[in-house]
Amino acid sequence: MINSLRLQNFRSYIDESYEFDEGVNIIVGPNASGKTNLLEAVLVICRGASFRAKDSELVRFGGSWTRLDGQTKKEQRIVKIIPSEDKTGYKKTVQINEKTYTRLDMQKTVPTVVFEPNHLLLLSGGPERRRVFVDDLLEQTKPGFGGVRRRYKRVLSQRNALLKHGKQTAESQLFAWNIRLAELGGQIVGSRQELLSVLNEQLPQLYSAIAGRNMSVQLVYEGTCSSDNYASQLLSKLDAVSELDYQRGFTAHGPHRDDIVLRLGGHRAQESASRGELRTLLLGLKILELQYIAKARSQTPILLLDDVFSELDGARRRALTDFLQPYQTFITTTDADVVVQHFMANCHIIPCQK
């Protein structure tokens, strides 16, 4: 858990310090008062990165640097964002108990789960949101996955750059990039499918507990290649469609184009589920995310709820409240009364002012 946090030149903050409770912390204030910025600062001190912005965008407007000082039960964590040596951008460092890092691997992060308004489109929006949900969860729980994910993106970018140069220039180099892309793609898809298998063991029961009725629920992986021998199939497909890829100027097949479909009662939830059913499914997925991270990391994650509590109706609020008991939780809201009544006296109010 996080005990305290100081923000200097971070977003809308000049220099503010906060202390937190080990249970539910309710951040209340009007719109544009800095509630989400404070929530974001908690995430940055835990993971070393934001869920919505580049490092340079975290620096207060008109400022030249940012610093966060956070204290957990076990360590002092300091995040600094300062101008790079050539003054063309920014560099970030994370200091943990006086040891400095430029990037945090999984073991050095504090596990967190974010639930924010855009997540309400997770099931009804495009496939990228669902890929990001699964890959972010893997990055927090599977050692080495973050590195594979970054390498895949770099290789994909390099292959796309080659395609834009045209066949005459790129043909002699393309096969080597196809091999690397297929190899990394196979690792990514294998990890995704393993995770979905675990989630599918628990999701139906959790959905039924929240919705109050039994319903078949399943996460299904829909890939541009078959699940079996994904890497070899992707390599064959990349070679077979190279002419089309040259015409398009980008890579049309691979994990970056796959989808994760949620089926409810045998039908695609994105197409057939009601608004209430989609929110129950989403709430179930977020609770599963909490439980999965806690088990995989042997460490209780921190839960960050950004203005979504009021989006849930009474039954779903109660379901979420029941599951929050073991977790340090941060909830932003413009109306504290909507939240406080669910926690009685067991909450810490943090006011934000414009």
Sequence and secondary structure as in RCSB ss.txt:
>XXXX:A:sequence
MINSLRLQNFRSYIDESYEFDEGVNIIVGPNASGKTNLLEAVLVICRGASFRAKDSELVRFGGSWTRLDGQTKKE
QRIVKIIPSEDKTGYKKTVQINEKTYTRLDMQKTVPTVVFEPNHLLLLSGGPERRRVFVDDLLEQTKPGFGGVRR
RYKRVLSQRNALLKHGKQTAESQLFAWNIRLAELGGQIVGSRQELLSVLNEQLPQLYSAIAGRNMSVQLVYEGTC
SSDNYASQLLSKLDAVSELDYQRGFTAHGPHRDDIVLRLGGHRAQESASRGELRTLLLGLKILELQYIAKARSQT
PILLLDDVFSELDGARRRALTDFLQPYQTFITTTDADVVVQHFMANCHIIPCQK
>XXXX:A:secstr
 EEEEEEEEETTEEEEEEE  SSEEEEE  TTSSHHHHHHHHHHHHHSS SSS GGGGB TT S EEEEEEESS 
EEEEEEEE TTSSSEEEEEEETTEEESS  GGGS  EEEE GGGGGTTTS HHHHHHHHHHHHHHHSTTHHHHHH
HHHHHHHHHHHHHHH HHHHHHHHHHHHHHHHHHHHHHHHHHHHHHHHHHHHHHHHHHHHHTS   EEEEEE SS
 STTHHHHHHHHHHHTHHHHHHHTS  SSGGG EEEEEETTEEHHHH  HHHHHHHHHHHHHHHHHHHHHHHTS 
 EEEEES GGGS HHHHHHHHHHHTTS EEEEES HHHHHTTTTTSEEEEE   
